[in-house]
C-alpha cells in the first residue's frame, strides 16, 4: 500500500505542475489544490485502522 500511495502522490504532483503551467491564475489553482489535499489527508487519517487492544475507554470503573 505505501508504494501505491507514493505513486499516486507523484502522479498528483505531476498533474498539478502541468495544470499550474497552463492556468491563467496559478495562485487560485494552487490554493484549491491545497484545500483538496487537506481534505484528502483528513479522510485518510479518519479511515486508518485503529489499534486493537489496550485499555477500554469511556466506561465506568468497575468496583470490586
N, C-alpha and C positions, 0 to 999 in steps of 0.2 A: 504493500500500500504506500509506503513512503516514496518509493520510486515513481509510482504513477502520479502522486501528488506533486512531486518535483517537476515531472514532465508537464503537468497541467499548469503549474506556475510559470514555467518557461514559455509555454505557448501563449499564456495570458500576457506576459510581458512583451513578447514579440508582437502580438496583435495590438496592444496598447501603443507601442512605439510606432507602428505603421499608421494607426489612426491619428496619433498626435501630429505626425508629419503632414498628414493630409487635411487636418482640421483648420477651419478659419479661426477658431478661438480655442487654442490648445489648453488654456488655463481652465476653462469650463469643463472640457473633456477630462482633464486630469482630476479635477475636483469631483466630478461624477464617478470616475473610476475609483477614487479613494473611498467614497461612500459605499460603493458596491463591494469593494474589498473588505471594508469594515463589517458590513452586513454578512458577507460570506464567512469571515473569521468568527463572528458571533455565532452563526449557525453551526459551524464546525465545532466550536468549543461546547455548544449546548448538546450536540449529538454524540460527543465522545463517550465511550463506555465508562461506567462508574466502577471503581474497585469493589470487589466483593469481599465481605467480611468486615472485621473491625467492630468497634463498639456500636451498639444501637443508639440512635439519637431520637430525641423528641418525646420519648415515653417517660412516664413517671418512674422514679427509682423504686425498686421493689424492696419492701420492708421484710426482713427475715426475723 
